[in-house]
Amino acid sequence: MSPTVTSKDASCTGERLLKSALQLFAERGFANTSIRELAKKAEVNVSAVSYYFTDKAGLYRAAYNDNLLSSGLFERMVTNPTPLSEQTLRQVLSDLIKSFVEPLKHGDVAAWRIRLHMREMLEPSGLWEDEIHKEILPAQKALQQRLCQELGLAQPDDRILRLALSIAGLGVHLLVSRDVVQGVAPQLLANEKAIDDYTDQLLEYALAMVECERRRLETRPHL
């Protein structure tokens, strides 16, 4: 009699495949990675790919969209039961920045995720476009509305769009520049406390950017 496969076993198999796919797709790209290589890396049977993910394309989509690295803060910024209008600006910006920076606590896995996203931009399959429209754009619009509320504006204009993108850029830049930071000042990402300290500093920068825009609006309201 064959051994019973428990839900825990299945979960471990799926996670191994996802981690292996993330690394191999990031390093080699979709076209240059075979199902056999994926299975060998994950130490599973080749049939596990089709069982859990239908095919290689399904595994690629799962690896690209997997929340293995994410704290979920980016998504909760839009779906939080407490509207952004009732959250403090500090909390909103803290959640946004953490959504980008928290993955750095996963070490090499974060590097693979970054490289996979870069590959998707260079060799598009449609997933990056979906991410922009389904995830990034709604979060940006929510942030823009919260900034309008904070600054007393009826609706976003180009100033608010630039401010919202620049604030998000603080976290994005750190995430995609991980290898540069590791080479220049590795102590800044050496452990979770170091990453939290970096996050706190980025939050203060973001709040300062909002205050700077507040002063600009007071002195040059029509620019």
PAZAPA-4460 file (N, C-alpha, C; in steps of 0.05 Angstrom, whole numbers, plus 32768, in hexadecimal, padded with zeros to 4 digits):
% residues 223
    n_x    n_y    n_z   ca_x   ca_y   ca_z    c_x    c_y    c_z   seq   type   mol
   8011   7FE8   8000   8000   8000   8000   8012   8019   8000     1      M     A
   800B   802C   7FEF   801B   8044   7FED   8015   8056   8005     2      S     A
   8028   8066   800E   8024   8077   8025   8010   808D   801F     3      P     A
   8001   8094   8034   7FED   80A9   8031   7FFA   80C4   802F     4      T     A
   7FF2   80D4   801C   7FFC   80EF   8019   7FEB   8102   8029     5      V     A
   7FF6   810E   803D   7FE8   8120   804F   7FE7   813C   8043     6      T     A
   7FD6   814D   804D   7FD5   8169   8043   7FEF   8177   8049     7      S     A
   7FFC   816F   805F   8016   817C   8065   802B   8174   8051     8      K     A
   802B   815A   8049   803D   8151   8034   8039   8160   801A     9      D     A
   801F   8163   8013   8018   8171   7FFA   8021   818E   7FFB    10      A     A
   801D   819A   8012   8025   81B6   8015   8043   81B9   8012    11      S     A
   8052   81A7   801E   8070   81A8   801C   8079   81A4   7FFF    12      C     A
   806C   8191   7FF1   8073   818C   7FD5   806D   81A5   7FC4    13      T     A
   8056   81B1   7FC8   8050   81CA   7FB9   8063   81E0   7FBF    14      G     A
   806A   81E3   7FD9   807D   81F8   7FE0   8099   81F4   7FD5    15      E     A
   80A1   81DB   7FD4   80BC   81D5   7FC9   80BC   81DB   7FAB    16      R     A
   80A6   81D4   7F9E   80A5   81DA   7F81   80A5   81F9   7F7D    17      L     A
   8096   8207   7F8D   8095   8224   7F8A   80B0   8231   7F8E    18      L     A
   80BE   8228   7FA3   80D9   8234   7FA8   80EC   822D   7F92    19      K     A
   80EB   8214   7F89   80FD   820C   7F74   80F7   821B   7F5A    20      S     A
   80DD   821E   7F54   80D5   822D   7F3C   80DE   824A   7F3E    21      A     A
   80DA   8256   7F55   80E2   8272   7F58   8100   8275   7F52    22      L     A
   8111   8263   7F5C   812D   8266   7F58   8135   8260   7F3B    23      Q     A
   812B   824A   7F2F   8133   8243   7F14   8127   8256   7EFF    24      L     A
   810E   825E   7F02   8103   8271   7EEF   8112   828C   7EF1    25      F     A
   8119   8294   7F09   8128   82AD   7F0D   8143   82AC   7F00    26      A     A
   8151   8295   7F03   816C   8293   7EF8   816D   828D   7EDA    27      E     A
   8159   827E   7ED0   815B   8275   7EB4   8145   827F   7EA2    28      R     A
   812F   8288   7EAE   8118   8290   7E9E   8106   8278   7E99    29      G     A
   80EE   827E   7E8F   80D9   826A   7E8B   80E2   8256   7E76    30      F     A
   80EA   8260   7E5E   80F0   824F   7E48   8107   823C   7E4D    31      A     A
   811A   8244   7E5C   8132   8235   7E60   8131   8223   7E79    32      N     A
   811A   8220   7E85   8117   820F   7E9D   8103   81F9   7E96    33      T     A
   810B   81E0   7E99   80FA   81C9   7E92   80EB   81BF   7EAB    34      S     A
   80D6   81B1   7EA6   80C6   81A5   7EBC   80D8   8191   7ECB    35      I     A
   80E8   8182   7EBC   80F9   816E   7EC9   810D   817C   7EDC    36      R     A
   8118   8192   7ED4   812B   81A1   7EE5   811C   81AC   7EFE    37      E     A
   8104   81B5   7EFA   80F4   81BF   7F11   80EF   81A9   7F25    38      L     A
   80E7   8192   7F1B   80E1   817B   7F2D   80FB   8172   7F3B    39      A     A
   8111   8171   7F2C   812A   8168   7F38   8133   817B   7F4E    40      K     A
   8130   8195   7F49   8138   81A9   7F5D   8127   81A7   7F76    41      K     A
   810E   81A2   7F73   80FB   819F   7F89   80FC   8184   7F96    42      A     A
   8109   8171   7F89   810B   8155   7F93   80EF   8149   7F95    43      E     A
   80E0   814C   7F7F   80C5   8140   7F7D   80C3   8132   7F62    44      V     A
   80AE   8122   7F5F   80A9   8115   7F45   80A0   8129   7F31    45      N     A
   80A8   8125   7F18   80A0   8137   7F02   8082   813B   7F01    46      V     A
   8073   8127   7F07   8056   8129   7F05   804A   813C   7F1A    47      S     A
   805A   8143   7F2E   8050   8156   7F42   804B   8171   7F37    48      A     A
   805A   8179   7F22   8055   8193   7F16   8039   8195   7F0A    49      V     A
   8031   8181   7EFB   8016   8181   7EF0   8001   817D   7F05    50      S     A
   8007   816D   7F1A   7FF3   8168   7F2F   7FEC   8181   7F3E    51      Y     A
   8001   8191   7F45   7FFC   81A9   7F55   7FF7   81C2   7F45    52      Y     A
   8003   81C4   7F2D   8002   81DD   7F1F   7FFA   81DB   7F02    53      F     A
   7FF0   81C4   7EF9   7FE6   81BE   7EDE   7FFD   81BB   7ECA    54      T     A
   800E   81CF   7EC8   8024   81CE   7EB5   803A   81E2   7EBE    55      D     A
   804F   81E4   7EAD   8065   81F6   7EB4   805C   8213   7EB5    56      K     A
   804A   821B   7EA3   803F   8236   7EA4   8030   823C   7EBD    57      A     A
   8021   8228   7EC7   8013   822B   7EE0   8025   822E   7EF7    58      G     A
   803B   821F   7EF7   804F   8221   7F0D   805D   823D   7F0B    59      L     A
   8062   8246   7EF3   806E   8261   7EF0   805C   8276   7EFC    60      Y     A
   8042   8275   7EF5   802F   8289   7F00   802E   8288   7F1E    61      R     A
   802E   826F   7F29   802D   826C   7F46   8045   8277   7F53    62      A     A
   805D   8272   7F48   8076   827C   7F53   8077   829B   7F52    63      A     A
   806D   82A6   7F3C   806E   82C3   7F39   805B   82D0   7F4C    64      Y     A
   8043   82C4   7F51   802E   82D1   7F61   802E   82C7   7F7E    65      N     A
   8040   82B5   7F85   8040   82A9   7F9F   8044   82BD   7FB5    66      D     A
   8036   82BA   7FCC   8039   82CD   7FE3   804E   82C3   7FF7    67      N     A
   805F   82B1   7FEE   8074   82A6   8000   8084   82BC   800D    68      L     A
   808A   82D1   7FFE   809A   82E7   8008   808A   82FD   8014    69      L     A
   8071   82FF   800E   8062   8317   8015   8056   8315   8030    70      S     A
   8056   832C   803E   8048   832D   8058   802A   8331   8054    71      S     A
   8022   8337   803B   8006   833C   8036   7FFE   8359   803B    72      G     A
   8010   8369   8043   8009   8385   804A   8001   8395   8031    73      L     A
   800E   838F   801B   8008   839E   8002   7FEB   8399   7FFA    74      F     A
   7FE2   837F   7FFC   7FC7   8378   7FF5   7FB3   8384   800A    75      E     A
   7FBA   8383   8023   7FA8   838D   8038   7FA5   83AB   8037    76      R     A
   7FB7   83B8   802A   7FB5   83D5   8027   7F9B   83DC   8018    77      M     A
   7F93   83CA   8006   7F7B   83CE   7FF7   7F63   83C0   8004    78      V     A
   7F67   83A8   8010   7F51   8397   801A   7F4D   839A   8038    79      T     A
   7F5D   83A9   8046   7F5A   83AC   8063   7F3E   83B5   806A    80      N     A
   7F31   83A7   807D   7F15   83AE   8084   7F13   83CA   8090    81      P     A
   7F29   83D5   809A   7F2A   83F1   80A3   7F32   8402   808C    82      T     A
   7F21   8413   8082   7F28   8423   806A   7F41   8434   806F    83      P     A
   7F4F   8439   805A   7F67   844A   805C   7F61   8465   8068    84      L     A
   7F49   846F   8063   7F42   8489   806D   7F40   848A   808B    85      S     A
   7F3E   8472   8098   7F3C   8471   80B5   7F56   8468   80C2    86      E     A
   7F6A   8463   80B1   7F85   845B   80BC   7F96   8474   80BC    87      Q     A
   7FA9   8475   80CF   7FBC   848B   80CF   7FCE   8489   80B6    88      T     A
   7FD7   84A0   80AE   7FE9   84A0   8097   8002   8490   809D    89      L     A
   800C   8491   80B5   8024   8481   80BD   801F   8464   80B9    90      R     A
   8007   845A   80C0   8001   843E   80BE   7FFF   8436   80A0    91      Q     A
   7FF2   8447   8090   7FEF   8441   8074   800A   843F   8066    92      V     A
   801B   8452   806C   8036   8452   805F   8047   843C   806A    93      L     A
   8044   8436   8084   8054   8420   808F   804D   8406   8082    94      S     A
   8033   8401   807E   802A   83E8   8072   8034   83E6   8055    95      D     A
   8033   83FD   8047   803C   83FD   802B   805A   83F6   8029    96      L     A
   806A   8404   8039   8087   8400   8037   808E   83E4   8040    97      I     A
   8081   83DA   8055   8087   83BF   805F   8081   83AA   8049    98      K     A
   806C   83AF   8039   8064   839C   8025   807B   8397   8011    99      S     A
   808B   83AB   800D   80A2   83A8   7FFB   80BB   839E   800A   100      F     A
   80BF   83A6   8022   80D8   83A0   8030   80D8   8386   803F   101      V     A
   80C1   837D   8049   80C0   8364   8058   80CB   834C   8049   102      E     A
   80C7   834A   802E   80D3   8333   8020   80F1   8331   8023   103      P     A
   80FF   8347   8029   811C   8346   802C   8124   8334   8043   104      L     A
   8112   832E   8055   8118   831D   806C   811A   8300   8064   105      K     A
   8113   82FA   804B   8115   82DE   8041   812E   82D8   8032   106      H     A
   8142   82EA   8033   815C   82E5   8028   815D   82DF   800A   107      G     A
   8169   82C9   8003   816C   82C3   7FE6   8152   82C0   7FD8   108      D     A
   813D   82B7   7FE6   8123   82B4   7FD9   811A   82CF   7FCE   109      V     A
   811F   82E4   7FDD   8118   82FF   7FD4   8127   8306   7FBA   110      A     A
   8140   82FF   7FB9   8150   8304   7FA1   8144   82F6   7F89   111      A     A
   813C   82DD   7F8C   8130   82CE   7F76   8116   82DB   7F6D   112      W     A
   8106   82E4   7F80   80ED   82F1   7F7A   80F2   830A   7F69   113      R     A
   8105   831A   7F71   810C   8332   7F63   8114   832C   7F46   114      I     A
   8126   8318   7F44   8130   8311   7F29   811A   8306   7F17   115      R     A
   8108   82F7   7F23   80F1   82EC   7F13   80E0   8303   7F09   116      L     A
   80DB   8317   7F1A   80CB   832E   7F11   80DA   833D   7EFB   117      H     A
   80F4   8340   7EFD   8103   834D   7EE9   8102   833E   7ECE   118      M     A
   8104   8323   7ED0   8102   8313   7EB8   80E6   8316   7EAB   119      R     A
   80D2   8317   7EBC   80B7   831A   7EB1   80B4   8334   7EA2   120      E     A
   80C1   8349   7EAB   80C0   8362   7E9C   80CE   8360   7E81   121      M     A
   80E5   8351   7E81   80F4   834F   7E68   80E9   833A   7E55   122      L     A
   80DC   8325   7E61   80D0   830F   7E51   80B3   830C   7E5A   123      E     A
   80A2   8320   7E53   8087   8321   7E5E   8075   8309   7E56   124      P     A
   8067   8300   7E6A   8053   82EB   7E65   8037   82F5   7E6A   125      S     A
   8035   830F   7E73   801B   831B   7E7A   8017   831D   7E98   126      G     A
   8028   8310   7EA8   8024   8311   7EC5   802B   832C   7ED0   127      L     A
   803F   8339   7EC6   8047   8353   7ED0   8031   8368   7ECA   128      W     A
   8025   8366   7EB2   800F   8378   7EAC   7FF7   8373   7EBE   129      E     A
   7FF1   835A   7EC3   7FDC   8354   7ED6   7FE1   835F   7EF2   130      D     A
   7FFA   835D   7EFB   8001   8367   7F15   7FFD   8385   7F17   131      E     A
   8005   8393   7F02   8001   83B0   7F01   7FE4   83B7   7F05   132      I     A
   7FD3   83AA   7EF5   7FB6   83B2   7EF4   7FA6   83A7   7F0C   133      H     A
   7FAD   8390   7F16   7F9D   8383   7F2B   7FA8   8389   7F47   134      K     A
   7FC1   8390   7F4A   7FCD   8393   7F64   7FD8   83AF   7F68   135      E     A
   7FEB   83B7   7F57   7FF9   83D0   7F5B   7FE7   83E8   7F57   136      I     A
   7FD7   83E8   7F41   7FC6   83FF   7F3C   7FB1   8404   7F52   137      L     A
   7FA3   83EF   7F5B   7F90   83F4   7F71   7F9D   83FF   7F8A   138      P     A
   7FB5   83F4   7F91   7FC3   83FE   7FA9   7FCC   841B   7FA5   139      A     A
   7FD5   8421   7F8D   7FDD   843D   7F88   7FC5   8450   7F8A   140      Q     A
   7FAF   8448   7F7F   7F97   8459   7F80   7F8E   845D   7F9D   141      K     A
   7F8F   8448   7FAD   7F88   844A   7FC9   7F9B   845D   7FD8   142      A     A
   7FB5   845B   7FD2   7FC8   846D   7FDE   7FC4   848A   7FD6   143      L     A
   7FBE   848E   7FBC   7FB9   84A9   7FB2   7FA1   84B6   7FC0   144      Q     A
   7F8C   84A6   7FC4   7F75   84B1   7FD1   7F7B   84B8   7FEF   145      Q     A
   7F8B   84A7   7FFC   7F92   84AD   8018   7FA3   84C5   801A   146      R     A
   7FB5   84C9   8006   7FC6   84E1   8006   7FB5   84FA   8001   147      L     A
   7FA1   84F8   7FEF   7F8F   850F   7FEB   7F81   8516   8005   148      C     A
   7F78   8502   8013   7F6A   8507   802D   7F7D   8516   8040   149      Q     A
   7F96   850C   8041   7FAA   8518   8053   7FB0   8535   804C   150      E     A
   7FB1   853B   8032   7FB9   8555   8028   7FA2   8567   8021   151      L     A
   7F8A   855E   8026   7F73   8570   8021   7F6C   8574   8004   152      G     A
   7F71   8561   7FF3   7F6B   8563   7FD7   7F52   8552   7FD0   153      L     A
   7F43   855C   7FBD   7F2A   854E   7FB5   7F30   8535   7FA5   154      A     A
   7F44   8536   7F94   7F4B   851F   7F84   7F69   8520   7F7C   155      Q     A
   7F75   8509   7F75   7F91   8509   7F6E   7F97   8519   7F55   156      P     A
   7FAD   8528   7F56   7FB7   8535   7F3E   7FD4   852A   7F3A   157      D     A
   7FE2   8535   7F27   7FFD   852B   7F21   800F   852C   7F39   158      D     A
   800C   8540   7F4A   801D   8543   7F62   8019   852B   7F74   159      R     A
   8000   8523   7F78   7FFA   850C   7F89   8004   84F2   7F7C   160      I     A
   8001   84F0   7F62   800A   84D8   7F54   8029   84D5   7F58   161      L     A
   8037   84EB   7F55   8054   84EA   7F58   805B   84E3   7F75   162      R     A
   804D   84EE   7F88   8052   84E9   7FA4   804D   84CC   7FAB   163      L     A
   8037   84C1   7FA2   8030   84A5   7FA8   8044   8492   7F9C   164      A     A
   804C   8497   7F83   8060   8486   7F76   807B   8488   7F84   165      L     A
   8082   84A0   7F8D   809C   84A4   7F9A   809D   8496   7FB5   166      S     A
   8087   8497   7FC3   8086   8489   7FDD   8089   846B   7FD9   167      I     A
   807A   845F   7FC7   807C   8443   7FC1   8099   843C   7FB8   168      A     A
   80A5   844F   7FA9   80BF   844B   7F9F   80D5   8447   7FB4   169      G     A
   80D0   8451   7FCC   80E3   844D   7FE2   80E6   8430   7FE8   170      L     A
   80D0   8421   7FEA   80D1   8405   7FEF   80DA   83F5   7FD7   171      G     A
   80D0   83FC   7FC0   80D7   83EE   7FA7   80F6   83EF   7FA3   172      V     A
   8101   8407   7FA6   811D   840B   7FA1   812E   83F9   7FB3   173      H     A
   8127   83F8   7FCC   8136   83E7   7FDF   8134   83C9   7FD7   174      L     A
   811C   83C1   7FCF   8118   83A5   7FC8   8128   839D   7FAF   175      L     A
   8127   83AD   7F9A   8135   83A6   7F81   8153   83AC   7F83   176      V     A
   815B   83BC   7F96   8177   83C2   7F99   8184   83B1   7FAF   177      S     A
   8178   839B   7FB6   8182   838A   7FCB   819F   8382   7FC7   178      R     A
   81A6   837A   7FAF   81C2   8371   7FAA   81D5   8388   7FAC   179      D     A
   81CD   83A0   7FA4   81DE   83B8   7FA7   81E3   83BE   7FC4   180      V     A
   81CE   83BE   7FD4   81D1   83C3   7FF1   81E3   83AE   7FFE   181      V     A
   81DF   8395   7FF6   81EF   8380   8001   820D   8384   7FFB   182      Q     A
   8213   838F   7FE3   822E   8394   7FDC   823A   83AD   7FE8   183      G     A
   822A   83C1   7FED   8233   83DB   7FF7   8233   83DC   8015   184      V     A
   821D   83D3   8021   821A   83D5   803F   8209   83BD   8048   185      A     A
   8215   83A5   8048   8205   838D   804F   81F9   838D   806A   186      P     A
   8204   839D   807D   81F9   839E   8098   81DD   83A9   8099   187      Q     A
   81D5   83B8   8084   81BB   83C5   8083   81A4   83B1   807F   188      L     A
   81AB   8399   8075   8197   8384   8070   81A0   836A   807D   189      L     A
   81B1   836C   8092   81BE   8354   809D   81AA   8342   80AC   190      A     A
   8196   834E   80B8   8183   833E   80C8   8168   834D   80C9   191      N     A
   8154   8341   80D6   8139   834C   80D7   8139   8368   80E4   192      E     A
   8149   836B   80F9   8149   8385   8107   8155   839A   80F5   193      K     A
   816A   8394   80E6   8175   83A7   80D3   8161   83AF   80BE   194      A     A
   8152   839C   80B4   813E   83A1   80A0   8127   83B2   80AB   195      I     A
   8120   83AC   80C4   810B   83BC   80D2   8114   83D9   80D6   196      D     A
   812E   83DC   80DD   8139   83F7   80E0   8138   8407   80C6   197      D     A
   813E   83F9   80B0   813E   8405   8096   8121   840D   808F   198      Y     A
   810F   83FC   8095   80F2   8401   8090   80E9   8419   809F   199      T     A
   80F0   841B   80B8   80E8   8432   80C8   80F2   844C   80BD   200      D     A
   810B   844C   80B3   8117   8464   80A8   8109   846B   808D   201      Q     A
   8102   8458   807D   80F3   845D   8065   80D8   8469   806B   202      L     A
   80CB   845F   8080   80B1   846A   8088   80B4   8488   808F   203      L     A
   80C8   848F   809E   80CC   84AB   80A5   80D1   84BC   808B   204      E     A
   80E0   84B1   8078   80E3   84BF   805F   80C9   84C3   8051   205      Y     A
   80B8   84AF   8050   809E   84B1   8043   808C   84C6   8050   206      A     A
   808C   84C6   806A   807C   84DA   8079   8087   84F6   8073   207      L     A
   80A1   84F9   8071   80AE   8513   806B   80A6   851C   804F   208      A     A
   80A4   8509   803C   809C   8510   8021   8080   851C   8021   209      M     A
   806E   8510   8031   8053   851A   8032   8053   8537   803D   210      V     A
   8063   853B   8052   8064   8556   805E   8070   856A   804B   211      E     A
   8084   8561   803C   808F   8573   8027   807A   857B   8013   212      C     A
   806A   8568   800A   8055   856E   7FF6   8040   8580   8003   213      E     A
   803A   857C   801D   8027   858E   802A   8031   85AB   8029   214      R     A
   804B   85AF   802E   8056   85CA   802D   8055   85D5   8010   215      R     A
   805B   85C4   7FFD   805A   85CD   7FE1   803E   85D6   7FD9   216      R     A
   802A   85C7   7FE3   800E   85CE   7FDC   8006   85E9   7FE9   217      L     A
   8011   85EE   8001   800A   8607   800F   8017   861F   8001   218      E     A
   802F   861C   7FF7   803E   8632   7FEB   803A   8634   7FCC   219      T     A
   8035   861D   7FC0   8031   861D   7FA3   801A   860B   7F9B   220      R     A
   8002   8613   7FA2   7FEA   8601   7FA0   7FE3   85F9   7F83   221      P     A
   7FEC   8608   7F70   7FE4   8603   7F54   7FF9   85F5   7F44   222      H     A
   8010   85EE   7F50   8025   85E0   7F42   8021   85C2   7F41   223      L     A
***
